[in-house]
Amino acid sequence: MLSQLPKSLSEPPESTAQASGFCRVAGVDEAGRGPWAGPVVAAAVILEPSCVAHEGRRPWPSLGVKIDDSKRLTPAQRERAYPVILERAVVGVGIASSDTIDAVNIFQATLRAMATAIDDLDAQPDLVLVDGLHAPSVRIPCWTIVDGDRLSYSVACASIIAKVLRDSLMVFYHRLFPDYDFDRHKGYGTERHLDRLQALGPSVLHRMSFRPVWASVSTQRVEAGDEEATTGSDASAVPMVVATSVAA
């Protein structure tokens, strides 16, 4: 069996894996590394061999819906694919909260979410295909793939599951903290999000270790005439500001 994926691929990674003796292959990807608020979500997806397209890397029509890197799909395409993947595949999910992200950093939190997603699978894979350069610490062989969500069918499916689930969580959080417009920007660093953050301060969902978040608190304190805010205090010393408008 190959210990790592060959640098030059002549066929989909799933086919290479199966030819190398791995029978049950899982694809893993995440959504939400960059946002200023909300969790990072990872998904692991195992497809039956018959579900994996062998006629070439693109298109991938095996599930009857468009499958691709979630960032290259429209919201409607992701929403159509999501229930089909859940019905036709074994799916595991891992979530790392903003508190975890602040405690261990976004990189480690992402790897933890991936490990949780793999552990959440009802069937243990023989091999894990991971999007990116780094694999989680699990007792299963892992192949990392740069642009894996574009090259691997199962990783692309995982990217869709992670993205749709995270977006739905942010829409739910909007009901709890409507003034932040989480349903519009999903926690990402948009101009609208920055405006809300500077006006309201961070909520309990915000990642205090991210510079725009703790900087917004420092800005508020300066505007309020707090001289201590100008002394360069780090994020750990920034008080949490909790949103006051919570829907019932």
C-alpha positions as CSV (number, residue, x, y, z in Angstrom):
1,M,0.0,0.0,0.0
2,L,1.1,3.5,-0.8
3,S,2.0,5.6,2.3
4,Q,1.2,8.8,0.5
5,L,-0.5,10.0,-2.6
6,P,1.7,10.3,-5.7
7,K,2.6,13.9,-6.6
8,S,1.4,13.3,-10.2
9,L,-2.2,12.0,-10.5
10,S,-3.4,10.3,-13.6
11,E,-6.7,9.3,-12.1
12,P,-9.0,10.4,-9.2
13,P,-7.4,9.9,-5.7
14,E,-10.1,7.4,-4.8
15,S,-9.1,5.2,-7.7
16,T,-5.5,5.4,-6.8
17,A,-6.4,4.5,-3.2
18,Q,-8.5,1.5,-4.2
19,A,-5.7,0.3,-6.6
20,S,-3.3,0.5,-3.6
21,G,-5.5,-1.8,-1.6
22,F,-7.6,0.7,0.4
23,C,-11.3,-0.4,0.3
24,R,-13.1,2.2,2.3
25,V,-11.9,5.7,1.6
26,A,-13.1,8.9,3.4
27,G,-12.8,12.4,2.2
28,V,-12.4,15.2,4.8
29,D,-12.7,18.9,4.5
30,E,-13.6,22.0,6.6
31,A,-15.5,25.2,6.4
32,G,-15.0,28.3,8.4
33,R,-11.3,28.8,9.1
34,G,-11.4,32.5,8.1
35,P,-14.5,34.0,9.7
36,W,-14.3,36.3,12.7
37,A,-17.3,34.5,14.4
38,G,-18.8,31.1,14.7
39,P,-17.3,27.6,14.7
40,V,-15.1,25.8,12.3
41,V,-17.0,22.8,10.9
42,A,-15.4,19.7,9.4
43,A,-17.1,16.8,7.6
44,A,-15.9,13.3,6.6
45,V,-17.7,11.4,3.8
46,I,-17.4,7.8,2.8
47,L,-18.9,6.9,-0.6
48,E,-19.5,3.4,-1.9
49,P,-17.1,2.6,-4.7
50,S,-19.9,2.7,-7.3
51,C,-20.6,6.3,-6.3
52,V,-17.1,7.5,-7.3
53,A,-16.8,8.6,-11.0
54,H,-14.1,6.8,-12.8
55,E,-14.5,8.4,-16.2
56,G,-12.4,11.4,-15.3
57,R,-12.0,14.0,-12.6
58,R,-14.7,16.3,-14.1
59,P,-17.6,16.2,-14.3
60,W,-18.6,14.1,-11.4
61,P,-22.2,13.0,-12.1
62,S,-22.4,9.9,-10.0
63,L,-24.8,11.2,-7.3
64,G,-27.1,12.8,-9.8
65,V,-26.3,16.3,-8.5
66,K,-23.4,18.7,-9.2
67,I,-20.5,17.9,-6.9
68,D,-17.5,20.2,-6.7
69,D,-15.5,22.3,-4.2
70,S,-18.3,24.0,-2.2
71,K,-16.8,27.5,-3.0
72,R,-17.4,26.9,-6.7
73,L,-21.0,26.0,-6.3
74,T,-24.0,28.4,-5.8
75,P,-25.9,28.2,-2.5
76,A,-28.8,26.5,-4.4
77,Q,-26.4,23.8,-5.9
78,R,-25.0,23.1,-2.4
79,E,-28.5,22.8,-0.9
80,R,-29.5,20.3,-3.6
81,A,-26.4,18.2,-3.1
82,Y,-26.5,18.2,0.7
83,P,-29.5,15.8,1.3
84,V,-28.3,13.5,-1.5
85,I,-24.9,13.1,0.0
86,L,-26.5,12.5,3.4
87,E,-28.7,9.8,1.9
88,R,-26.1,8.1,-0.3
89,A,-22.9,8.3,1.9
90,V,-21.6,7.7,5.4
91,V,-21.1,11.1,6.9
92,G,-19.4,12.3,10.1
93,V,-19.2,15.8,11.4
94,G,-16.9,17.7,13.8
95,I,-17.4,21.2,15.2
96,A,-14.9,23.4,17.1
97,S,-16.4,26.4,18.8
98,S,-15.0,29.9,18.9
99,D,-13.9,29.2,22.5
100,T,-11.8,26.2,21.3
101,I,-10.4,28.3,18.4
102,D,-9.3,31.0,20.9
103,A,-7.9,28.4,23.3
104,V,-5.7,26.4,20.8
105,N,-5.7,28.6,17.6
106,I,-7.6,28.1,14.4
107,F,-5.1,25.6,12.9
108,Q,-5.3,23.2,15.8
109,A,-9.0,23.7,16.2
110,T,-9.5,22.7,12.5
111,L,-7.5,19.6,12.9
112,R,-9.5,18.7,16.0
113,A,-12.8,19.2,14.1
114,M,-11.5,16.9,11.4
115,A,-10.5,14.2,13.8
116,T,-13.9,14.4,15.4
117,A,-15.6,14.1,12.0
118,I,-13.6,11.0,11.3
119,D,-14.5,9.5,14.7
120,D,-18.1,10.4,14.1
121,L,-18.4,8.1,11.1
122,D,-20.5,5.0,11.6
123,A,-17.9,3.0,9.6
124,Q,-14.2,3.3,10.0
125,P,-12.3,4.1,6.8
126,D,-9.1,2.4,5.7
127,L,-7.8,5.7,4.4
128,V,-8.6,9.4,4.8
129,L,-8.1,11.9,2.0
130,V,-7.7,15.4,3.5
131,D,-7.9,18.7,1.7
132,G,-4.8,20.8,2.3
133,L,-1.3,20.2,3.5
134,H,-2.0,18.9,7.0
135,A,-3.8,15.9,8.4
136,P,-5.4,15.4,11.8
137,S,-3.9,13.1,14.3
138,V,-5.8,9.9,13.9
139,R,-4.8,6.2,13.8
140,I,-5.8,5.8,10.2
141,P,-3.6,6.5,7.2
142,C,-4.1,9.9,5.7
143,W,-3.2,11.4,2.3
144,T,-3.2,15.1,2.1
145,I,-4.2,16.7,-1.2
146,V,-3.7,20.3,-2.1
147,D,-7.0,21.4,-3.8
148,G,-8.4,18.1,-2.7
149,D,-11.9,19.5,-2.9
150,R,-11.4,20.0,-6.6
151,L,-9.6,16.7,-7.3
152,S,-11.4,14.2,-5.0
153,Y,-15.1,13.4,-5.3
154,S,-15.4,12.4,-1.6
155,V,-13.5,15.5,-0.4
156,A,-15.7,17.7,-2.5
157,C,-18.7,16.0,-0.9
158,A,-17.2,16.7,2.5
159,S,-16.7,20.3,1.6
160,I,-20.4,20.7,0.7
161,I,-21.6,19.0,4.0
162,A,-19.3,21.2,6.1
163,K,-20.3,24.4,4.2
164,V,-24.0,23.9,4.3
165,L,-24.0,22.8,7.9
166,R,-21.9,25.8,9.0
167,D,-24.1,28.2,7.0
168,S,-27.2,26.8,8.7
169,L,-25.6,27.2,12.1
170,M,-24.9,30.9,11.3
171,V,-28.5,31.4,10.2
172,F,-29.6,30.0,13.5
173,Y,-27.2,32.2,15.4
174,H,-28.7,35.2,13.6
175,R,-32.0,34.4,15.4
176,L,-30.1,34.7,18.7
177,F,-28.1,37.8,17.8
178,P,-30.0,39.5,15.0
179,D,-28.1,42.8,15.2
180,Y,-25.0,41.2,13.8
181,D,-26.5,40.0,10.6
182,F,-24.9,36.6,10.8
183,D,-27.4,35.3,8.2
184,R,-25.9,37.6,5.6
185,H,-22.1,37.3,6.1
186,K,-21.9,34.0,8.0
187,G,-19.2,35.5,10.3
188,Y,-16.8,36.4,7.5
189,G,-15.0,39.7,7.5
190,T,-17.3,41.8,5.3
191,E,-17.7,45.5,5.5
192,R,-21.2,45.0,7.1
193,H,-19.8,42.7,9.7
194,L,-17.0,45.1,10.6
195,D,-19.6,47.9,10.9
196,R,-21.8,45.7,13.3
197,L,-18.7,44.6,15.2
198,Q,-17.5,48.2,15.8
199,A,-21.0,49.4,16.8
200,L,-21.9,46.5,19.1
201,G,-18.6,44.9,20.2
202,P,-18.1,41.2,20.0
203,S,-20.7,38.6,20.9
204,V,-20.0,35.3,22.6
205,L,-19.7,33.8,19.1
206,H,-16.8,36.0,18.1
207,R,-13.2,34.7,18.0
208,M,-11.4,37.0,20.4
209,S,-8.0,35.8,19.2
210,F,-8.7,37.3,15.7
211,R,-7.2,40.7,15.4
212,P,-10.3,42.5,13.9
213,V,-12.4,41.3,16.9
214,W,-10.2,42.3,19.8
215,A,-9.2,45.5,17.9
216,S,-12.9,46.5,17.7
217,V,-13.0,46.3,21.5
218,S,-9.9,48.5,21.8
219,T,-11.5,51.0,19.4
220,Q,-14.6,51.1,21.5
221,R,-12.6,51.7,24.7
222,V,-10.6,54.5,23.1
223,E,-13.8,56.2,21.9
224,A,-15.2,55.8,25.5
225,G,-12.1,57.6,26.9
226,D,-10.5,54.5,28.4
227,E,-6.7,55.3,28.5
228,E,-5.8,51.7,29.3
229,A,-6.9,50.7,25.8
230,T,-4.0,52.6,24.3
231,T,-1.4,50.7,26.3
232,G,-1.3,47.7,23.9
233,S,-3.1,45.1,26.1
234,D,-3.4,41.7,24.4
235,A,-6.5,39.8,23.5
236,S,-6.6,37.8,26.7
237,A,-7.2,41.0,28.6
238,V,-10.0,42.3,26.4
239,P,-13.4,42.0,28.1
240,M,-16.2,40.1,26.4
241,V,-19.1,42.1,25.2
242,V,-22.3,40.1,25.0
243,A,-25.1,41.1,22.7
244,T,-28.2,42.3,24.5
245,S,-30.8,41.8,21.8
246,V,-31.5,38.0,22.0
247,A,-34.6,36.7,20.3
248,A,-36.9,34.6,22.5
